[in-house]
């Protein structure tokens, strides 16, 4: 399956499950930040603290989509390191199953 089809499946599934999705794929353009993940997805999440107070925050997931044989470029690896160094959730996904397994 082509990377574009995998990305489409991921974007549609996330949207269906309440995530706000931004696709950042540059597809041949020379603008944008090199190495940026293909998809940024965010969703409001609530949690119950020990004092029974409810808190909300936005969970954000950065997703780099790859086809079955795809590998990250040096810029993508560098971006993954930067994002993870500040505590961001970064996922390298070569199928919708990878995203579903990560979030379930």
C-alpha positions as CSV (number, residue, x, y, z in Angstrom):
1,X,0.0,0.0,0.0
2,X,1.3,3.5,-0.9
3,X,2.2,6.0,1.8
4,X,-0.5,8.3,0.6
5,X,-3.1,5.6,1.2
6,X,-1.8,4.8,4.6
7,X,-1.9,8.5,5.5
8,X,-5.4,8.9,4.2
9,X,-6.6,5.9,6.4
10,X,-4.9,7.4,9.4
11,X,-6.3,10.8,8.9
12,X,-9.9,9.5,8.4
13,X,-9.8,7.2,11.4
14,X,-8.4,9.9,13.7
15,X,-11.1,12.4,12.5
16,X,-13.8,9.8,13.0
17,X,-12.6,9.3,16.5
18,X,-12.7,12.9,17.5
19,X,-9.2,14.1,16.8
20,X,-8.5,17.4,15.0
21,X,-6.1,16.6,12.3
22,X,-3.7,18.7,10.3
23,X,-1.8,17.3,7.4
24,X,1.6,18.8,6.9
25,X,2.9,16.8,3.9
26,X,5.0,18.9,1.7
27,X,4.8,16.7,-1.4
28,X,7.4,18.4,-3.5
29,X,7.1,21.9,-2.2
30,X,10.1,23.7,-0.9
31,X,8.3,25.6,1.8
32,X,7.8,24.4,5.4
33,X,10.0,22.9,8.0
34,X,12.1,20.1,6.6
35,X,11.5,16.8,8.5
36,X,8.1,17.8,9.8
37,X,5.8,14.8,10.4
38,X,3.0,14.2,7.9
39,X,0.2,14.5,10.4
40,X,-0.4,16.5,13.6
41,X,-3.5,15.3,15.6
42,X,-4.9,16.8,18.8
43,X,-7.7,15.8,21.0
44,X,-9.1,17.1,24.3
45,X,-8.5,14.6,27.1
46,X,-9.8,14.6,30.7
47,X,-8.4,13.0,33.8
48,X,-9.4,12.7,37.4
49,X,-6.8,13.8,39.9
50,X,-6.4,12.2,43.3
51,X,-8.4,15.0,44.9
52,X,-11.3,14.1,42.6
53,X,-10.9,17.3,40.5
54,X,-11.3,16.9,36.8
55,X,-8.7,18.3,34.5
56,X,-8.6,18.8,30.8
57,X,-5.7,19.1,28.4
58,X,-5.0,18.7,24.7
59,X,-3.1,15.6,23.8
60,X,-1.1,16.1,20.6
61,X,0.3,13.3,18.5
62,X,2.9,13.9,15.7
63,X,2.8,11.1,13.1
64,X,5.3,10.4,10.3
65,X,3.6,8.1,7.8
66,X,5.7,5.6,5.7
67,X,5.0,3.0,3.1
68,X,5.9,-0.6,3.7
69,X,9.6,-0.1,2.7
70,X,9.8,3.6,3.7
71,X,12.6,4.9,5.9
72,X,13.0,8.3,7.7
73,X,15.3,10.9,6.2
74,X,18.0,12.4,8.4
75,X,15.9,15.6,8.7
76,X,12.9,13.4,9.9
77,X,15.1,11.6,12.5
78,X,16.4,15.0,13.7
79,X,12.8,16.3,14.0
80,X,11.7,13.2,15.9
81,X,14.6,13.7,18.4
82,X,13.7,17.4,18.9
83,X,10.0,16.6,19.4
84,X,10.7,13.8,21.8
85,X,13.2,15.9,23.7
86,X,10.4,18.2,24.8
87,X,8.0,15.4,25.7
88,X,6.0,15.3,22.4
89,X,4.3,12.1,21.4
90,X,5.9,11.0,18.0
91,X,4.8,8.0,16.1
92,X,6.3,6.4,13.0
93,X,3.4,4.6,11.3
94,X,3.5,2.3,8.3
95,X,-0.2,1.3,8.8
96,X,-3.4,2.4,10.5
97,X,-2.9,-0.6,12.9
98,X,0.2,1.1,14.3
99,X,-1.8,4.2,15.3
100,X,-4.8,2.2,16.6
101,X,-2.5,0.0,18.7
102,X,-0.7,3.0,20.1
103,X,-3.9,4.8,21.1
104,X,-5.9,1.8,22.4
